[in-house]
Structure formats: C-alpha cells, structure tokens
C-alpha cells in the first residue's frame, strides 16, 4: 500500500490583544492545498475588510522555508487585534507500522 504525501497549508486567524478580552472570538482555521491560493485569499479578505496588505507570497514562502511557519500581526492604533499564521502540514504522511507488531505465527502441531 502506497501513500502519497502532500503538503497543505493551515491558515489560522487568531484574535489577540486587549480587544479580544472585550469580544471573545475563537481562532478560525482553513486549509489550502496551494500556497499561492492561500496568500491570494488572505490578501483579498484583508482588502475587502479594509486592512493593510502586509502579507505577500515572497515573504510567506521565505518564512516557511527558513522557520517552518509564517505569522503577521494586525493592529489598530497600537492595539493588536489579530494574527495570521500559516503552517505547512503533511496530508497523507508515509505510514510506519503505527506500533502494530507482526502477527506471531501459530505454533505447529506435533504429530
């Protein structure tokens, strides 16, 4: 049985800072199979909602290669509001034995 591993990108919007204590919000997570599509989606939603476009493909790509993750904080008047975090994840990792030992052979019966 062969498994094909694939990298997917976990994008999480996490609400942080003092404004989060006023209006509690759970983190929002979505997954993309393509990094370019993930960044395009983030940029489009930031623009649509009036946030500065501080995220770009090159910065995300470099950060993922160097540190294994990317994050960018957004604030209003110096108060942090939310963080965008991108982490690569492995979909369908190569399976090991998963801790399952080989079935012991049954003892042969004496004749």
C-alpha positions in Angstrom: 0.0 0.0 0.0 1.5 3.3 -1.1 0.5 6.7 0.3 1.3 9.9 -1.5 2.3 12.6 1.0 1.3 16.2 0.1 1.9 19.5 1.9 -1.2 21.5 2.7 -1.2 24.9 4.3 -3.0 25.6 7.6 -4.1 29.3 7.8 -5.3 30.4 11.2 -6.7 33.8 12.1 -6.2 34.2 15.9 -7.6 37.1 17.8 -5.1 38.6 20.2 -4.6 41.6 22.4 -6.8 43.6 24.7 -9.7 43.9 22.2 -10.1 40.1 22.4 -10.9 40.3 26.1 -13.9 42.6 25.2 -15.2 40.4 22.4 -14.0 36.8 22.8 -13.5 35.1 19.4 -12.3 31.6 18.7 -9.5 31.2 16.2 -10.6 30.5 12.6 -8.6 27.9 10.6 -8.8 26.9 7.0 -6.7 24.7 4.8 -5.3 25.2 1.3 -3.5 22.8 -1.0 -1.8 25.6 -2.8 0.3 28.3 -1.1 -0.3 30.9 -3.8 -4.1 30.4 -3.5 -3.8 30.7 0.3 -1.9 34.1 0.1 -4.3 35.4 -2.6 -7.3 34.5 -0.4 -5.7 36.3 2.6 -4.9 39.4 0.6 -8.4 39.5 -0.9 -10.1 39.3 2.5 -7.7 41.9 4.0 -8.5 44.3 1.2 -12.2 43.6 1.3 -12.3 44.4 5.1 -10.1 47.5 4.9 -6.9 46.1 6.5 -3.5 46.9 5.2 -2.0 44.4 2.8 1.0 43.3 4.9 1.1 39.7 3.5 2.8 38.8 0.3 3.7 35.5 -1.3 7.5 36.0 -1.3 7.6 36.8 2.5 5.4 33.8 3.3 7.4 31.4 1.1 10.7 32.6 2.6 9.5 32.4 6.2 8.1 28.9 5.6 11.4 27.7 4.2 13.6 29.4 6.9 11.4 29.0 10.0 8.7 26.5 9.1 5.9 29.0 9.8 4.7 32.5 9.0 2.8 35.0 11.1 1.8 38.6 10.8 0.1 40.7 13.4 -2.5 43.4 12.6 -3.3 46.3 14.9 -5.5 49.4 15.3 -4.0 52.4 17.0 -1.2 50.3 18.5 -3.6 47.7 19.9 -3.1 44.2 18.5 -6.3 42.8 17.0 -5.4 39.5 15.2 -2.6 37.4 13.9 -2.5 35.5 10.6 -0.5 32.3 11.0 0.5 29.9 8.2 1.9 26.5 8.9 2.6 23.7 6.4 1.1 20.3 7.3 1.6 16.9 5.8 -1.5 15.3 4.3 -1.3 11.5 4.0 2.0 11.1 5.7 4.0 8.0 4.9 2.7 5.4 7.3 5.0 3.5 9.6 3.9 0.3 11.3 1.8 2.6 13.6 3.1 0.5 16.5 1.4 -2.6 15.2 3.6 -5.7 15.6 3.7 -8.5 13.1 1.3 -11.3 13.9 3.0 -14.1 15.6 3.0 -17.4 13.8 0.9 -20.2 15.3 2.9 -23.0 16.8 2.9 -26.0 14.6 1.1 -29.1 16.0 3.1 -32.1 16.8 2.0 -35.3 15.0 
